[in-house]
Amino acid sequence: MATMSAWLRVIRVRFLLASVISVSVALALSARHDGTLDLFHAALTLGGVLALHASVDLLNDYWDYKRGIDTATGRTQISGGTGVLPEGLLNPQSVYRAGILFLALGAAVGAYFVTIHGVPIALMLGFAVAAIYFYSTKIVNVGLGEFFVAVKGCMIVLGSFYIQHGSLEPDAVLAGVAVGSLSSLVLFVASFPDFEADKAKGRRTLVIVAGKRKASALFWLFPAVTYGAIIAGVGAGVLPHAALITLATIPIVASAGMGLARHCMSATDQLLPHLSRALVFGRITGALFAAGIGVSLFCPGWC
C-alpha cells in the first residue's frame, strides 16, 4: 500500500488533470463540428495523452534527483518535486524505467493513430516523444521549458481534435493556444520557489533568465494570451459565446498576479499562497473553457 501511494505521488496524479482538460476541450470542439464522437478513439487518445504526461513527470523526478535539485530545495505542494526519491520510497532506476515504459505506451497509442491519419499525427507524436525524453536533461537547461510546456498543451488539443475531425480548424488552433498558455503558467509559477536550487544546478527557467522581479511582471502574459485567444475566437465566430464564462476567473488571476508582484522577493511561505492561487486559476479556467464549449452543444443557436 505504501509503495502504491509512492507511485501515485511520483506520477503526480492530481497534475494529470491538465491533460484531461486539454483532451476534453478538443473533444468538445470536435463534437461541435461533427455532432458526434468516436468514443473508442476518444478513450484511447486520453489514455495515450495521460501516459505521455506521466512519462514526463516520472523522468523529471528521476533527473532532478540525479542532479541534486530535489535535495537542495524545500518541497511544497506545487514545487520541489514529489519527494519520493529523496525520501527513499522508490528505487531511482525503477522510476526511470517506469518513465520510459509510459513513454513507450503513449508512443504506441500515437503510432496507432499515425496509421489512420498519417503525417500530421506523426509530426506531433515525434515532437512529443523527443521533447518528453529530453525535457529534463536538455530543454530546461536552455530556457525553453515554459515554451515546451505551452507547445505540448497546444499539441494535445490539436492532436486530439485531428484524430476526431480529420483536419485542423481555427477554433482548435485558438483553443490550443489558450490551453497551452494555461499549462505553461503551471511550470512558470512553480519555478519561483525552486529559483536558487535550479540556478545552482544549471537550469534556466524563465524566472531565472528574467529575474524574479521582471518575471512577476511577465506573469500577466499567460492570462493575457489565454483570454485573448478565447475572446478572439468568440469575436471571429469560431468559438461559442459560452466560452466567455472563463472570464469569471479574472478576479482569481488578478489577486494572484498582484500578490506575486508584492511578494516575488519574499520567503516561500509568503509567496506560496499567491502561486497556489495562480494554479487554481489555471485549473478552473481550463475546466470552464471545456464546460463552456460543451454547453454550446445543447444550445447551438444562442450560446
URVENCOR-V212083 format. One record per backbone hydrogen bond with DSSP energy under -1.0 kcal/mol. CO is the residue of the C=O (numbers start at 1). NH is the residue of the N-H. If there is no record, write none. Layout:
co=<CO	CO>
nh=<NH	NH>
//
This chain:
co=<1	2	3	4	5	6	7	8	12	13	15	16	17	18	19	20	21	22	23	24	25	26	27	28	29	30	31	37	38	39	40	41	42	43	44	45	46	47	48	49	50	51	52	53	54	55	56	57	58	59	60	61	62	63	64	64	69	79	83	84	85	91	92	93	94	95	96	97	98	99	100	101	102	103	104	105	106	107	108	109	110	111	113	114	118	119	120	121	122	123	124	125	126	127	128	129	130	134	134	135	138	139	139	140	144	145	146	147	148	149	150	151	152	153	154	155	156	157	158	159	160	161	162	169	170	171	172	173	174	175	176	177	178	179	180	181	182	183	184	185	186	187	189	192	194	195	196	197	198	199	205	206	207	211	212	214	215	217	218	219	220	221	222	223	224	225	226	227	228	229	230	231	232	233	233	240	241	242	243	244	245	246	247	249	250	251	252	253	254	255	256	257	258	259	260	263	267	267	268	271	272	273	274	275	276	277	278	279	280	281	282	283	284	285	286	287	288	289	290	291	292	294	295	299	299	303>
nh=<5	6	7	8	9	10	11	13	15	16	18	20	21	22	23	24	25	26	27	28	29	30	31	32	33	34	35	39	42	43	44	45	46	47	48	49	50	51	52	53	54	55	56	57	58	59	60	61	62	63	64	65	66	67	69	70	72	76	87	89	88	95	96	97	98	99	100	101	102	103	104	105	106	107	108	109	110	111	112	113	114	115	117	118	122	123	124	125	126	127	128	129	130	131	132	133	134	138	139	140	141	142	144	204	148	149	150	151	152	153	154	155	156	157	158	159	160	161	162	163	164	165	166	173	174	175	176	177	178	179	180	181	182	183	184	185	186	187	188	189	190	191	192	195	198	199	200	201	203	202	209	210	211	215	216	218	219	220	221	222	224	225	226	227	228	229	230	231	232	233	234	235	236	238	239	243	244	245	246	247	248	249	250	253	254	255	256	257	258	259	260	261	262	263	264	266	270	271	272	275	276	277	278	279	280	281	282	283	284	285	286	287	288	289	290	291	292	293	294	295	296	297	298	302	303	242>
//
